[in-house]
Amino acid sequence: QVQLVESGGGSVQAGESLRLSCAVSGGVFSLYEMKWFRQAPGKQRELVALITRNYSTNYADSVKGRFTISRDNALNTLYLQMNNLKPGDTAVYYCMTGIVNQYWGQGTQVTVTS
């Protein structure tokens, strides 16, 4: 059973930075494509960034140039470095892996005030 635990959320002012972490246990982390999603109140969950097992990355247009996804296979950990945060980034952030069998973390709240 794959388990994911996010951490690193918090409340910051616009322009500040946060780094989210997602600790993964179970399975073989280095083989997984990993994703960060977010869900703002009243909105659908949206894909923020992904990183393949070969370290290729892709980002939502709204976060390109501000967010960086990375992984440390030795630590079985996924990261999301978020710089120049905006109020529109306020959401619960989730890490996720899997296609047929999907595994999600419990989420971590990010609140950005102007």
Secondary structure, 3 states (H helix, E strand, C coil): CCEEEEECCEEEECCCCEEEEEEEECCCHHHCCEEEEEECCCCCCEEEEEECCCCCEEECCCCCCCEEEEEECCCCEEEEEECCCCHHHCEEEEEEECCCCCEECCCEEEEEEC
